[in-house]
Amino acid sequence: MEMSAVRPRSARVAGPLTAAALLSTPVFLWAIVRPQLSGPGLYDHDGHLPTILTHLIGGSIMLLAGAIALRIGITRRWMGWHKRAGYTYLAAGAAAALSGIVASFGTPHAIGLSTFTLGLVWLAAAALALRAVLNRRFDQHRAWMIRSYTVAWASIIFRLWTHLLPASWQFPPTDMLWTSWVMPLFLAEVLLQWKAGAAVSKARESSTTLAQATA
């Protein structure tokens, strides 16, 4: 077990973020898996049940493994399990994304286009995260994993929106589905890039200028 110190800001957000991430799995099981595998929902998938099962099981494992990897990544504790959780997240997520892409061809055009694009975006973010960590670019790995996990929450956000918000907040399903992953990804990107536009300290500015002059 690796017990490196937790940074103060990370320590403050580790608990709430991990709790929300862990809660996403039972929400996914209740709001998405249960209706699809019981009663009329099961008959709706006659002929492509293996694809749907792959998507649902892969999505459930992906969310749980992602929550564990997130917790370890923030706290920097139990780092020996971070790699295992990360690879589990990527493998299960790839299965969920690919099966979702296949299933999107059997849905109405506008809805299918959103789920197809969602699957491609997740695969791209996950692939870039894997490439970064294999090249030991850990900052880039962290950023792409955050993007990937943000996109993975799209189905949770969509179901919470449709189940919990009042009728005045309900819109055409196509619009809601796009918004459920485009807006969170936009907000995550703003947060990821926020420091890039921050004021540069005098010491850092001097060292950067010196490095450029001697290059």
Solvent accessible surface area in square Angstrom, and as a share of the most:
residue,aa,sasa,rsa
1,M,145,0.65
2,E,90,0.40
3,M,112,0.50
4,S,46,0.30
5,A,93,0.72
6,V,34,0.20
7,R,152,0.55
8,P,101,0.64
9,R,167,0.61
10,S,16,0.10
11,A,54,0.42
12,R,159,0.58
13,V,63,0.36
14,A,4,0.03
15,G,35,0.33
16,P,91,0.57
17,L,82,0.41
18,T,13,0.07
19,A,51,0.39
20,A,41,0.32
21,A,2,0.01
22,L,75,0.37
23,L,111,0.55
24,S,2,0.01
25,T,15,0.09
26,P,68,0.43
27,V,37,0.21
28,F,7,0.03
29,L,81,0.40
30,W,122,0.43
31,A,1,0.01
32,I,13,0.06
33,V,22,0.13
34,R,121,0.44
35,P,47,0.30
36,Q,37,0.17
37,L,64,0.32
38,S,55,0.35
39,G,44,0.42
40,P,109,0.68
41,G,13,0.13
42,L,67,0.33
43,Y,168,0.64
44,D,105,0.54
45,H,26,0.12
46,D,122,0.63
47,G,77,0.74
48,H,76,0.34
49,L,59,0.29
50,P,97,0.61
51,T,31,0.18
52,I,18,0.09
53,L,60,0.30
54,T,61,0.36
55,H,63,0.28
56,L,6,0.03
57,I,100,0.51
58,G,6,0.06
59,G,3,0.03
60,S,15,0.10
61,I,78,0.40
62,M,16,0.07
63,L,1,0.00
64,L,82,0.41
65,A,7,0.05
66,G,5,0.05
67,A,0,0.00
68,I,76,0.39
69,A,7,0.06
70,L,43,0.22
71,R,94,0.34
72,I,11,0.05
73,G,24,0.23
74,I,23,0.12
75,T,7,0.04
76,R,98,0.36
77,R,98,0.36
78,W,130,0.46
79,M,42,0.19
80,G,49,0.47
81,W,141,0.49
82,H,44,0.20
83,K,136,0.58
84,R,136,0.50
85,A,11,0.09
86,G,12,0.12
87,Y,92,0.35
88,T,60,0.35
89,Y,1,0.00
90,L,23,0.11
91,A,69,0.53
92,A,11,0.09
93,G,0,0.00
94,A,31,0.24
95,A,38,0.29
96,A,4,0.03
97,A,11,0.09
98,L,98,0.49
99,S,10,0.07
100,G,12,0.11
101,I,20,0.10
102,V,92,0.53
103,A,26,0.20
104,S,7,0.05
105,F,158,0.66
106,G,72,0.69
107,T,56,0.32
108,P,100,0.63
109,H,151,0.68
110,A,44,0.34
111,I,40,0.20
112,G,6,0.05
113,L,84,0.42
114,S,0,0.00
115,T,38,0.22
116,F,63,0.26
117,T,36,0.21
118,L,32,0.16
119,G,6,0.06
120,L,85,0.42
121,V,42,0.24
122,W,10,0.03
123,L,44,0.22
124,A,52,0.40
125,A,4,0.03
126,A,8,0.06
127,A,61,0.47
128,L,66,0.33
129,A,0,0.00
130,L,59,0.29
131,R,155,0.57
132,A,9,0.07
133,V,43,0.25
134,L,116,0.58
135,N,90,0.46
136,R,173,0.63
137,R,145,0.53
138,F,106,0.44
139,D,117,0.61
140,Q,82,0.36
141,H,28,0.12
142,R,141,0.52
143,A,14,0.11
144,W,67,0.24
145,M,30,0.13
146,I,52,0.27
147,R,26,0.09
148,S,0,0.00
149,Y,27,0.10
150,T,25,0.15
151,V,2,0.01
152,A,11,0.09
153,W,54,0.19
154,A,1,0.01
155,S,36,0.23
156,I,1,0.00
157,I,51,0.26
158,F,31,0.13
159,R,63,0.23
160,L,59,0.29
161,W,38,0.13
162,T,48,0.28
163,H,89,0.40
164,L,123,0.61
165,L,76,0.38
166,P,77,0.48
167,A,90,0.70
168,S,93,0.60
169,W,148,0.52
170,Q,56,0.25
171,F,105,0.44
172,P,79,0.49
173,P,82,0.51
174,T,33,0.19
175,D,75,0.39
176,M,4,0.02
177,L,17,0.08
178,W,73,0.26
179,T,52,0.30
180,S,1,0.01
181,W,13,0.04
182,V,63,0.36
183,M,88,0.39
184,P,26,0.16
185,L,39,0.20
186,F,113,0.47
187,L,101,0.50
188,A,11,0.09
189,E,56,0.25
190,V,60,0.35
191,L,135,0.67
192,L,42,0.21
193,Q,87,0.39
194,W,184,0.65
195,K,161,0.68
196,A,85,0.66
197,G,72,0.70
198,A,56,0.44
199,A,106,0.83
200,V,80,0.46
201,S,67,0.43
202,K,164,0.70
203,A,81,0.63
204,R,164,0.60
205,E,87,0.39
206,S,72,0.47
207,S,64,0.41
208,T,63,0.37
209,T,82,0.48
210,L,119,0.59
211,A,61,0.47
212,Q,131,0.58
213,A,82,0.64
214,T,104,0.61
215,A,122,0.95
